């Protein structure tokens, strides 16, 4: 059975790491009040090198944007952590014979740096990053590429686990996958058709997926 997982705010706490990094960066540069909000506002959904061209100007910095991007990648990699129960749940799925993949939007270097820093990369049969394949979730092509990288056919079905209603749940459903929405305390309000399961975190999703598989 195939299980694809989103990365940010599904397997790892990107939101918390971004806030911590923005706070430390602002303090280290002695930036004026409100700078953390500017940084988080720009990078909240996703971060790419081009965002640091904008932030360099918005914050009045003299650094090369490429250097700022590398500082961000290194800083995030140093502090990123898995969410509770993630590693144990993935290991349980692998022992049960599941095929596991990452299906994430984002820049290749930062996403792979996070996977390497947390030690998660070795848990997956395939890692699909939007920048590297030229297709972003919710596009069907992204899920198809993720399945291929895992060595299986998307038409065989499986699961998509993620926290984003549009990219993970609607996209996964359109690709023919069952879906598990990591709600983080939210209530589903994105249309009449709900995900197959709604969970508090990945550990709970994995338990329910295994139960559904019999």
Secondary structure, 3 states (H helix, E strand, C coil): CEEEECCECCCECHHHHHHHHHHHHHHHCCCCCCHHHHHHHHHCCCCCCCHHHHHHHHCCCCCCHHHHHHHHHHHHHHHCCECCCHHHHHHHHHHCCCEEEEEECCCHHHHHHHHHHHCCHHHCCEEEEHHHHCCCCCCHHHHHHHHHHCCCCHHHCCEEEECCHHHHHHHHHHCCCEEEEECCCCCCCCCCCCCCEEECCHHHHHHHHHHHCC
